[in-house]
Amino acid sequence: MDTHPIALTHYAGRAGDRNDRAMAASHVLAGALSVRLGTLAYAIGARRPATAGSWDAELESARADLIAMNQRYESLFAQGAWPAAVFGRCAVALATVPVVATHRPDAVVVWFDAHADINTPASTTSGYLGGLALSGPLGLWDSGLGAGLTADRTILAGVRDVDPPERESIDASDLTKVEPGPEFARRLMDAVGGRPVYVHIDCDVLEPGIVPTEYKVPGGLTLAELRSVAEALADGEVVGVEIGEFESETGEEDFVSLLDALAPLLEQGMRR
């Protein structure tokens, strides 16, 4: 059993990667977070060359590691641990979020991302597994890794690049979309409505250039805005945090500014 207040997990393997930069970056960020939290990261998987395959081929290639991640989260929630996870690509949420939805049905998932990630195998035009990362937990298709998350417990935060089929799904459901802009933190907290939260962060939710990412979508959050909303969320119960969709362009990124912005969330886990 993890005896540290925060159970840190590093998903080190491939999960729909179209280049090798996110796998390299995950080691850097996991190391930085391990030092900050004063605990070792539990590693799942190992770096493998990216293949840039179709969503189904990538899912099958990653399945063993994703199942291990799913089982890790099951164990942590059964123990009452506070999970923090680092993974290069957001498709790993196919394995984590269903466990959160099962064990904490009172919590909402706040999905920080430039994209909605609610395409399905039938609607995706890119074939990118990460574009299906949230639709799987929502039960819009069967990933084989579980579901259970409901639309009324899902908040799309900072989303601004939405495909037409995704827009239709949002309009026809109880999904809540909080776009970037003035009073972002207040509007997000209104949507949370005092409920416990599980925080998923795709780093492309930020303005391009703040953190290296594959996707660069203008109009994102600043680090100050991310810090402000982290402070607001930390005033309530945060049941865990996961960070994905970042890359290493030089191998020398330290991600200190990102972790500083997220510090209020991590500090809540440390206080348990």
C-alpha positions in Angstrom: 0.0 0.0 0.0 1.2 3.5 -0.7 2.0 5.2 2.6 2.7 8.7 1.2 -0.4 11.0 1.2 -0.2 11.1 -2.6 0.1 8.0 -4.7 2.1 9.1 -7.8 1.8 7.1 -10.9 3.9 7.5 -14.1 2.4 5.9 -17.2 5.6 5.7 -19.2 4.4 3.8 -22.3 2.7 4.5 -25.5 -0.9 5.5 -25.8 -1.7 6.5 -29.3 1.5 8.4 -29.7 2.3 9.9 -33.1 5.8 10.9 -32.1 8.2 10.0 -29.3 8.2 13.5 -27.6 5.5 12.9 -25.1 7.0 9.7 -23.8 10.3 11.5 -23.3 8.5 14.4 -21.5 6.6 12.1 -19.2 9.8 11.0 -17.6 10.9 14.6 -17.1 7.6 15.7 -15.5 7.2 12.5 -13.4 10.7 13.1 -12.0 10.0 16.8 -11.3 6.7 15.9 -9.6 8.3 13.1 -7.6 10.9 15.6 -6.2 8.2 18.1 -5.4 6.0 15.7 -3.6 8.8 13.8 -1.9 7.6 10.4 -3.1 8.7 7.9 -5.8 6.5 7.4 -8.9 5.1 4.0 -9.6 5.9 3.3 -13.2 3.7 1.5 -15.7 4.9 0.6 -19.1 8.1 1.6 -20.9 9.0 3.8 -23.8 8.5 2.3 -27.2 8.8 3.9 -30.7 5.6 5.8 -31.7 3.8 4.1 -34.6 1.1 6.8 -35.4 -1.4 4.1 -36.2 -5.2 4.1 -36.3 -7.1 4.4 -33.0 -8.0 0.7 -32.9 -4.4 -0.4 -33.6 -3.0 2.0 -31.0 -5.6 0.9 -28.4 -4.7 -2.8 -28.8 -1.0 -2.0 -28.7 -1.4 -0.1 -25.5 -4.0 -2.4 -23.9 -1.8 -4.3 -21.6 -0.4 -1.1 -20.1 -3.8 0.5 -19.9 -5.2 -2.5 -18.1 -2.3 -2.2 -15.6 -3.1 1.5 -15.2 -6.8 0.6 -14.6 -5.8 -1.9 -12.0 -3.5 0.5 -10.3 -6.3 3.0 -9.9 -8.6 0.3 -8.6 -6.1 -0.5 -6.0 -5.5 3.1 -5.0 -9.1 3.9 -4.6 -9.7 0.7 -2.6 -6.9 1.8 -0.3 -8.3 5.3 0.0 -5.2 6.8 -1.5 -5.1 10.2 -3.4 -4.0 9.6 -7.0 -1.8 11.9 -9.0 -0.9 10.6 -12.5 1.5 11.7 -15.2 1.1 10.5 -18.8 2.2 11.8 -22.1 -1.0 11.3 -24.0 -4.6 11.8 -22.8 -5.8 8.4 -24.0 -4.6 7.0 -20.7 -7.7 8.6 -19.3 -9.6 5.7 -20.9 -8.2 3.6 -18.0 -8.3 6.1 -15.1 -11.6 8.0 -15.4 -13.9 5.0 -15.3 -12.4 4.0 -12.0 -12.9 7.5 -10.6 -16.5 7.4 -11.8 -17.1 4.1 -10.1 -15.5 4.9 -6.8 -16.5 8.5 -6.5 -20.0 8.8 -8.1 -20.4 12.1 -6.1 -17.5 13.7 -8.0 -17.4 15.6 -11.2 -14.5 15.3 -13.8 -13.2 18.7 -14.7 -11.6 18.0 -18.2 -9.1 20.8 -18.9 -8.3 20.6 -22.6 -8.3 22.6 -25.8 -10.4 19.8 -27.3 -13.6 18.0 -26.2 -12.2 14.5 -26.9 -15.7 13.0 -27.3 -15.4 11.8 -30.8 -16.2 8.1 -31.3 -14.8 5.4 -33.6 -17.7 6.2 -35.9 -17.3 10.0 -35.9 -13.5 10.5 -35.7 -11.9 12.0 -38.9 -8.3 12.0 -37.6 -8.3 8.4 -36.2 -6.4 9.7 -33.2 -7.0 7.7 -30.1 -6.7 10.7 -27.8 -9.7 12.2 -29.5 -11.8 9.4 -28.0 -10.3 9.7 -24.5 -13.4 11.1 -22.8 -16.1 9.5 -24.9 -15.0 6.1 -23.7 -15.5 6.8 -20.0 -18.8 8.5 -21.0 -19.9 5.2 -22.5 -20.3 6.5 -26.1 -18.2 3.5 -27.3 -16.8 0.4 -25.6 -13.0 0.7 -25.1 -12.9 -2.4 -23.0 -11.6 -0.4 -20.1 -14.9 0.6 -18.5 -17.2 3.6 -18.5 -19.7 4.9 -15.8 -19.0 8.6 -16.2 -22.2 10.6 -16.8 -22.6 13.8 -18.8 -24.0 15.7 -15.8 -20.8 14.9 -13.9 -18.5 16.1 -16.7 -17.2 19.7 -17.2 -15.3 20.6 -20.4 -13.0 23.4 -19.1 -11.1 25.6 -21.5 -12.3 23.7 -24.6 -12.3 25.8 -27.8 -11.5 23.4 -30.7 -14.6 21.2 -31.1 -15.5 19.0 -34.1 -19.0 19.2 -35.5 -20.0 15.8 -34.2 -18.7 16.7 -30.8 -20.7 19.9 -30.8 -23.8 17.9 -31.6 -23.1 15.6 -28.7 -22.5 18.5 -26.3 -25.7 20.3 -27.4 -27.8 17.1 -27.0 -26.4 16.1 -23.6 -25.9 17.4 -20.0 -22.2 18.1 -20.7 -21.1 21.5 -19.4 -18.7 23.6 -21.5 -16.8 26.4 -19.8 -14.9 28.4 -22.4 -11.8 30.5 -21.8 -12.3 34.2 -21.2 -13.2 36.7 -18.5 -14.0 35.3 -15.1 -13.1 31.8 -16.2 -12.5 30.6 -12.6 -15.8 32.0 -11.4 -17.7 30.4 -14.3 -16.0 27.1 -13.7 -16.8 27.1 -10.0 -20.4 27.9 -10.8 -20.5 24.7 -13.0 -18.8 22.6 -10.2 -21.5 23.8 -7.8 -19.6 22.7 -4.7 -19.2 19.1 -5.7 -15.9 17.1 -5.3 -13.7 17.2 -8.4 -11.3 14.9 -10.2 -9.0 17.1 -12.4 -7.8 16.0 -15.8 -5.3 18.4 -17.5 -4.3 18.3 -21.1 -1.5 20.9 -21.3 -2.9 22.2 -24.7 -5.6 23.9 -22.6 -2.9 26.5 -22.1 -1.9 29.2 -24.6 0.5 27.8 -27.1 4.1 28.1 -26.1 3.7 27.9 -22.4 4.3 24.2 -22.3 5.4 22.2 -25.4 2.5 20.4 -26.9 1.6 18.6 -30.2 -1.5 20.7 -30.7 -1.3 24.4 -30.6 -4.8 26.1 -30.2 -4.8 29.8 -29.7 -7.0 31.4 -27.0 -5.9 29.2 -24.2 -5.4 29.8 -20.5 -2.4 31.6 -19.0 -0.5 30.1 -16.1 -2.0 32.8 -13.9 -5.5 31.7 -14.9 -4.6 28.1 -14.3 -3.2 29.0 -10.9 -6.4 31.0 -10.1 -8.7 28.1 -10.9 -6.5 25.6 -9.1 -6.8 27.8 -6.0 -10.6 27.9 -6.4 -10.9 24.2 -6.9 -8.7 23.5 -3.9 -11.2 25.3 -1.7 -13.4 22.2 -2.2 -12.6 18.5 -2.3 -10.2 17.4 -5.0 -10.1 13.6 -5.3 -7.1 13.4 -7.6 -5.2 14.9 -10.5 -3.9 13.6 -13.8 -1.7 15.5 -16.3 -1.2 14.7 -19.9 -0.6 15.9 -23.5 2.8 17.6 -23.2 6.0 17.1 -25.0 9.7 17.5 -24.7 11.3 19.5 -27.5 14.8 19.8 -26.0 14.9 17.2 -23.2 15.7 20.0 -20.8 12.2 21.3 -19.8 11.7 21.4 -16.1 7.9 22.1 -16.0 8.4 24.1 -12.8 6.0 26.8 -13.9 3.3 24.3 -14.7 3.7 22.6 -11.3 3.7 25.9 -9.6 0.3 26.7 -11.2 -1.0 23.3 -10.0 0.5 23.5 -6.5 -2.8 24.3 -4.7 -4.3 21.0 -6.0 -1.2 19.0 -5.1 -1.0 20.6 -1.7 -4.5 19.4 -0.9 -3.4 15.8 -1.6 -0.4 16.3 0.6 -2.6 17.5 3.5 -4.6 14.2 3.6 
